C-alpha cells in the first residue's frame, strides 16, 4: 500500500485510532512510514515511526467543543432550544448519548434535552426520563448530582450498577436498549446554584477519564 501511494518513496503519514486489548481508552497514533532502498534503488524494507498523539488530539477536540458550546449557549433565548442543541453537540464528542435535566419551579427534574448516536433511540431517552424518574436517594445519575451538587463518574458501568438503580423490568429494558458501558453526570451551575444536570453515557469500549470529567464540567 505504501508503494502504491508513494512510488517515489516519500514519507507518508496517517493517523490511526487504536483500540487497547485490555479494553482501556482508545489511543490515537500518528504513523509516518517510508520505503528503504539500497544504493541501487532496490526496496529493502519499510521504516515506520509511531507517535502517540492521543493527548494532542483530545485537547484539540476539547477546544473545538468548548468553542461550539459557547456559540450554542448564546444562539437562542429559548432554554428548550439551547439545551436540545447542547445535547446534540455533546454526542459523540462527550458521549454516545446525552440527556439534560433541569429543576422546574415545582422542584422536580424536567428533561429538556436528549440525543443519541443512533437518532432512532432518542425516543427511548424521553421514555426513560418520563416513565422512570430517579428517586432522590439514587446512588448516581442526575438525582445524586442534584442532591450532592457533585459530579459523578463511573468508568466501567456494570450490571451491578444497573441493579442498584433498577425500578423494574421495563426500566432495565430501556437502559439496556440505550446501552451504558461508562457513565458521567455533572451539575449545571448558574450563579452558584445547581439548576440541573448533564448525563453522558458511552456504549462502546471507550471509558470516561478525568480529562472527560473536566471537559464536561467546563
PAKE-916476 format. One record per atom (N, C-alpha, C): x, z, y; residue in three letters. Coordinates in steps of 0.05 Angstrom, whole numbers, plus 5000, padded with zeros to 4 digits. Layout:
<nodes>
XZYala ...
</nodes>
This chain:
<nodes>
501750004976unk 500050005000unk 501750005025unk 503950155025unk 505750165047unk 506949885053unk 507749745031unk 508949485034unk 506949285045unk 504349305037unk 502349125047unk 501749175077unk 501849435085unk 501249495113unk 503649435131unk 506049465120unk 508349435137unk 510649295121unk 510449035117unk 512448895101unk 515248905113unk 515348955140unk 517948965152unk 519249235150unk 517849425137unk 519049685132unk 518649885155unk 517049815175unk 516650005197unk 515150255187unk 515850485199unk 514650735191unk 511650735197unk 510050825178unk 507150845181unk 506451145180unk 504551225198unk 503651495199unk 500651515195unk 499751695178unk 496951735174unk 496352035171unk 494052125181unk 493252405179unk 491352435155unk 491752635139unk 490152675115unk 488952965116unk 486452985108unk 485053245105unk 485353315075unk 486653535069unk 487253605042unk 485753865034unk 484653865010unk 483254105000unk 485254264984unk 485254524989unk 487054704974unk 486054754946unk 487854774927unk 487054814899unk 485855094894unk 486555284912unk 485555554909unk 482855594923unk 481755384935unk 479155404948unk 479355504977unk 481755544987unk 482155635014unk 481555415034unk 481955485060unk 481355285081unk 482855025078unk 481554805084unk 482854545082unk 485054535103unk 487054355098unk 489254325117unk 489454025125unk 490353975149unk 490853705158unk 493853655158unk 494553445145unk 497453375142unk 497953095154unk 500053075170unk 500952815181unk 503152715162unk 502752485151unk 504752365133unk 505952115145unk 508552125150unk 510051895160unk 511751785137unk 511351535131unk 512751415109unk 513951145116unk 516151075103unk 517450825107unk 518950735082unk 519450475080unk 520950365057unk 523950415061unk 525250465039unk 528150495039unk 529350245025unk 531250115039unk 532449875028unk 535449915026unk 536749765008unk 539649775005unk 540849575024unk 543449535023unk 544749355042unk 544049065038unk 542848995015unk 541948725010unk 538948685018unk 537748895028unk 534948875036unk 532948935013unk 533949004990unk 532249054967unk 530949334970unk 528449354965unk 527049614967unk 527949794944unk 528850024951unk 529850214931unk 528150474930unk 526350494948unk 524650734948unk 522950764973unk 521650994975unk 519951054998unk 520751335007unk 521051365033unk 521551625045unk 519051715060unk 518151955053unk 515652065066unk 516252345077unk 515252385101unk 515552655114unk 512752765119unk 512353005110unk 509653135112unk 509853355133unk 507953365152unk 507753575172unk 504953695172unk 504853955171unk 502354095172unk 501454105202unk 499353965209unk 498453955237unk 495654085239unk 494954255220unk 492354385220unk 491754535246unk 493654695254unk 493254865278unk 492854685303unk 494454475305unk 494154295328unk 491454155328unk 490654055305unk 488053905303unk 485754095310unk 485854335300unk 483554515305unk 483554615334unk 485954635346unk 486054705374unk 484854485391unk 485454235385unk 484354005399unk 481253995395unk 480354045371unk 477554045365unk 476054265380unk 477354505382unk 476154725397unk 475854665426unk 477854545438unk 477754475466unk 475454265472unk 475254075454unk 473153875457unk 470354005454unk 470154185435unk 467554325431unk 466854495455unk 468654645466unk 468054815488unk 467354655513unk 468754425517unk 468154255540unk 465354145537unk 464654045513unk 461953935509unk 459854155510unk 460454395500unk 458654615501unk 457954685530unk 459954685547unk 459554745575unk 457654545588unk 458054285580unk 456354075591unk 453454115582unk 453054185556unk 450354225545unk 448954455559unk 450454665565unk 449154905577unk 448054855605unk 449154665619unk 448154605647unk 446554345648unk 446154215626unk 444753955626unk 441753985630unk 440654225625unk 437754255627unk 437154545635unk 434954585649unk 434054855656unk 432154965635unk 431354805616unk 429554895595unk 431055015572unk 430555275567unk 432055425547unk 431755305519unk 429355215512unk 428955095485unk 430754855482unk 430754685502unk 432454435501unk 435354505499unk 436254695515unk 439154765515unk 439954865487unk 438355045476unk 439155165450unk 438954965427unk 436954785428unk 436854585407unk 439354405408unk 440054325432unk 442454155435unk 445054305428unk 445154565434unk 447454725427unk 447754745396unk 445454785382unk 445554805353unk 446554545341unk 445554315352unk 446454055342unk 449454015347unk 450354115370unk 453254085377unk 454954245357unk 453954475349unk 455554645331unk 455954535303unk 454254335296unk 454454205269unk 455653925273unk 457853865260unk 459254015239unk 461754165249unk 462254175275unk 464654295285unk 464954585276unk 462854735279unk 462955025272unk 461555095246unk 460054915235unk 458554985210unk 457054745200unk 456054765175unk 454454555164unk 451554595171unk 450754835178unk 448154875190unk 448255115209unk 446455105229unk 446555295250unk 443655365259unk 443255615265unk 440655695277unk 441255885300unk 439655865320unk 439956035344unk 437356185349unk 437556445350unk 435256615355unk 435656775380unk 433456805396unk 433556965420unk 431457175419unk 431857395434unk 429957605435unk 427657545454unk 425157545444unk 422857485461unk 422157735478unk 420257695496unk 419357925513unk 418258155497unk 417158085473unk 416058295456unk 418158445440unk 420658345442unk 422858475427unk 423358345400unk 421858145392unk 422258015366unk 424157785369unk 425557715347unk 427357495348unk 425757235344unk 426257035362unk 424856785362unk 426856555357unk 426456405335unk 428356175330unk 427755945349unk 429855865364unk 429455655384unk 431255415379unk 433255445363unk 435055215357unk 435755205328unk 435854965316unk 436654935288unk 437754665283unk 439854645267unk 441054395260unk 442354415233unk 442254205217unk 443454205190unk 445053935188unk 447153945173unk 448753705169unk 447053485155unk 445053575140unk 443053395128unk 440453435144unk 439853255163unk 437553285181unk 434953335166unk 434753235141unk 432253275126unk 431753575119unk 433853735122unk 433654025115unk 433154205139unk 432954085163unk 432554245186unk 429854395185unk 427854265173unk 425254385170unk 425354635152unk 427354645133unk 427654875116unk 428655115133unk 430355065153unk 431255275170unk 428955405185unk 427255235196unk 424855335210unk 423055485192unk 422755385167unk 421055535147unk 422355805140unk 424955805137unk 426256055131unk 425956265153unk 426256175178unk 426056355200unk 423156455205unk 421256275202unk 418456355208unk 417256525185unk 417856465160unk 416656605138unk 418156855129unk 420756855135unk 422257085125unk 424057195147unk 422957315168unk 424557445189unk 426057675176unk 428557705184unk 430257925172unk 429358195182unk 429358395165unk 428758665174unk 430958765192unk 430258955210unk 432159055230unk 434559185217unk 434359295193unk 436559425180unk 438159235161unk 437758975164unk 439158785147unk 442158825149unk 443658805127unk 446558855127unk 448258645141unk 447158415146unk 448558205161unk 446558005172unk 447457795184unk 445657605196unk 444857685224unk 443057535236unk 442357585264unk 441157865269unk 439757975249unk 438658245252unk 440958455256unk 443058425240unk 445358605242unk 446758575269unk 447058325278unk 448458275303unk 446858385326unk 444158355326unk 442558455347unk 442558765348unk 442658885324unk 442659175322unk 445259295331unk 447459175324unk 450159285329unk 451559165352unk 450658935362unk 451958785384unk 454758695376unk 455158665350unk 457758585339unk 457558335322unk 459558165323unk 459657935306unk 460158015277unk 459357845258unk 459957885230unk 460957625218unk 462957655200unk 463957415186unk 464257485157unk 463057315140unk 463357345111unk 464657085101unk 467357085097unk 468656835090unk 467656715063unk 467056895044unk 466156795018unk 463456925012unk 461256775017unk 458556865013unk 457856834983unk 457057054971unk 456657064942unk 453657114935unk 453057094910unk 450357154901unk 449657444907unk 451657624906unk 451157904912unk 450257934941unk 451457784959unk 450557794987unk 447657714990unk 446957494977unk 444257394978unk 442257594966unk 443057724944unk 441357914931unk 440858154949unk 442858234964unk 442558464982unk 440658415005unk 440158155010unk 438458075033unk 435857955024unk 435557884999unk 433257734989unk 430657874994unk 428657715004unk 425957825010unk 423957714990unk 424957614968unk 423157504948unk 424157234937unk 422957134915unk 423856884903unk 423856644922unk 421756624939unk 421656394957unk 423856404978unk 424556654987unk 426756685006unk 429356594993unk 429856674968unk 432256594954unk 432356294951unk 430056174944unk 429955884940unk 430755734966unk 429655824988unk 430355685014unk 433255705020unk 434355945017unk 437255985023unk 438955815005unk 438255794980unk 439755634961unk 439555334967unk 437155254976unk 436854964983unk 438454895007unk 438555085026unk 440155035051unk 443155045044unk 443855225026unk 446655255019unk 448255435037unk 449555635026unk 451255815042unk 453655885025unk 456055805034unk 458555875020unk 460256055037unk 459756045064unk 461256205083unk 459356255107unk 459456505118unk 457456585137unk 458756705162unk 457656635185unk 458656735211unk 456256765230unk 456156995244unk 454057045263unk 455157195287unk 454657085310unk 455757215335unk 453557265355unk 453857475371unk 451857535391unk 451957345415unk 449657295427unk 449557145452unk 449257365474unk 451157375492unk 451257585512unk 450957465539unk 449157575555unk 448757495583unk 448657745601unk 450457755620unk 450657975639unk 450758245624unk 452358245603unk 452858495588unk 450658565569unk 448658395565unk 446358465547unk 446158255525unk 445858345500unk 445558165478unk 442758055478unk 442557795482unk 439857665484unk 439157505459unk 440957485440unk 440357335416unk 442857305398unk 442757125379unk 444957085361unk 445156795352unk 447556715347unk 448056445335unk 449056485307unk 447556375288unk 448256395259unk 449456135250unk 451756145237unk 453055905227unk 453755935197unk 453355725182unk 453955735154unk 455355485145unk 457155515126unk 458455285114unk 457455255085unk 457155015076unk 456154965049unk 458354855031unk 460554765043unk 462754655027unk 464954855021unk 467354755016unk 469554935008unk 470955065031unk 470554965055unk 471955085078unk 470755365085unk 472555555088unk 471755835093unk 472255905123unk 470656075133unk 470956165161unk 473556335163unk 474856305186unk 477256455192unk 476956595219unk 478956765226unk 478956895252unk 478856695275unk 480156465271unk 480156265292unk 477256155296unk 475756115275unk 473056035277unk 471356245291unk 471856495285unk 470356715297unk 470756715327unk 473256695336unk 473956695365unk 472656455379unk 472656225366unk 471455985378unk 468456015381unk 467156125360unk 464256165362unk 463556365384unk 465156575387unk 464656765408unk 465056645436unk 467056475439unk 467456335464unk 465056165471unk 
</nodes>
